[in-house]
Amino acid sequence: AKLADQTRENKKILEKNSRVDKERDSMEAEKNKLQESSLRLKGKLKNMDQQIVTMKLQMQNLTTVKKDLFKTIEEKSTLLEETEKEKKHWYSEYVAMETEKKD
């Protein structure tokens, strides 16, 4: 009877050990999945950081282009004003010459 009791006890212990081993294996597999997921997320984060840097550079370039455009517009506007003044000047010279011819 003692031997049978001991055998049953040993069987229970073995079953418990087996359950613990399965649980441990399951937890190990879960840990591995989480580590893989973590690596993927870190990769995505790094990629996003690179995209942010690229976007910042593009914004700087656009700001420079905008400044250049405003400068060009300003220059063209000034040139247009000067051309208009010159046109008026020469027109008044022409009118003066025509008036002198009539007199």
C-alpha positions as CSV (number, residue, x, y, z in Angstrom):
1,A,0.0,0.0,0.0
2,K,2.8,2.3,0.8
3,L,4.4,1.7,-2.6
4,A,1.1,2.3,-4.4
5,D,0.7,5.6,-2.4
6,Q,4.2,6.6,-3.3
7,T,3.6,5.7,-7.0
8,R,0.4,7.8,-7.1
9,E,2.2,10.7,-5.4
10,N,5.0,10.4,-7.9
11,K,2.5,10.4,-10.8
12,K,0.8,13.5,-9.5
13,I,4.2,15.3,-9.1
14,L,5.2,14.2,-12.7
15,E,1.8,15.5,-14.0
16,K,2.3,18.8,-12.2
17,N,5.9,19.1,-13.5
18,S,4.5,18.4,-17.0
19,R,1.9,21.2,-16.6
20,V,4.6,23.6,-15.3
21,D,6.9,22.7,-18.2
22,K,4.0,23.4,-20.7
23,E,3.2,26.7,-19.0
24,R,6.9,27.7,-19.0
25,D,7.2,26.8,-22.8
26,S,4.0,28.8,-23.5
27,M,5.4,31.8,-21.6
28,E,8.7,31.5,-23.4
29,A,6.9,31.5,-26.8
30,E,4.9,34.5,-25.7
31,K,8.1,36.3,-24.6
32,N,9.7,35.6,-28.0
33,K,6.6,36.9,-29.8
34,L,6.7,40.1,-27.7
35,Q,10.4,40.5,-28.4
36,E,9.8,40.2,-32.2
37,S,7.0,42.6,-32.0
38,S,9.2,45.0,-30.0
39,L,11.9,44.8,-32.7
40,R,9.3,45.5,-35.5
41,L,8.0,48.5,-33.6
42,K,11.5,49.8,-33.0
43,G,12.1,49.5,-36.7
44,K,8.9,51.4,-37.5
45,L,9.9,54.1,-35.0
46,K,13.3,54.5,-36.6
47,N,11.7,54.7,-40.0
48,M,9.3,57.3,-38.8
49,D,12.2,59.3,-37.2
50,Q,13.9,59.2,-40.6
51,Q,10.7,60.4,-42.3
52,I,10.4,63.3,-39.8
53,V,14.0,64.3,-40.5
54,T,13.3,64.2,-44.3
55,M,10.1,66.3,-43.8
56,K,12.0,68.9,-41.8
57,L,14.5,69.2,-44.5
58,Q,11.7,69.5,-47.1
59,M,10.1,72.2,-45.0
60,Q,13.5,74.1,-44.8
61,N,13.8,73.8,-48.6
62,L,10.2,75.1,-49.1
63,T,10.9,78.0,-46.7
64,T,14.0,78.9,-48.7
65,V,12.1,78.6,-52.0
66,K,9.3,80.8,-50.6
67,K,11.9,83.5,-49.5
68,D,13.5,83.3,-52.9
69,L,10.0,83.7,-54.6
70,F,9.2,86.7,-52.4
71,K,12.5,88.3,-53.2
72,T,12.0,87.7,-56.9
73,I,8.5,89.2,-56.7
74,E,9.9,92.2,-54.9
75,E,12.6,92.7,-57.5
76,K,10.1,92.4,-60.4
77,S,7.7,94.8,-58.7
78,T,10.5,97.3,-58.2
79,L,11.6,96.9,-61.9
80,L,8.0,97.3,-63.0
81,E,7.7,100.6,-61.0
82,E,10.9,101.9,-62.4
83,T,9.8,101.0,-66.0
84,E,6.5,102.8,-65.4
85,K,8.3,105.9,-64.2
86,E,10.6,105.8,-67.2
87,K,7.7,105.3,-69.5
88,K,5.9,108.4,-68.0
89,H,9.1,110.4,-68.3
90,W,9.6,109.5,-71.9
91,Y,6.0,110.1,-72.7
92,S,6.1,113.6,-71.2
93,E,9.3,114.2,-73.2
94,Y,7.5,113.1,-76.3
95,V,4.5,115.4,-75.5
96,A,6.8,118.3,-74.9
97,M,8.6,117.7,-78.3
98,E,5.2,117.5,-80.1
99,T,4.1,120.7,-78.4
100,E,7.3,122.5,-79.5
101,K,6.8,121.3,-83.1
102,K,3.3,122.8,-83.2
103,D,4.5,126.1,-81.9
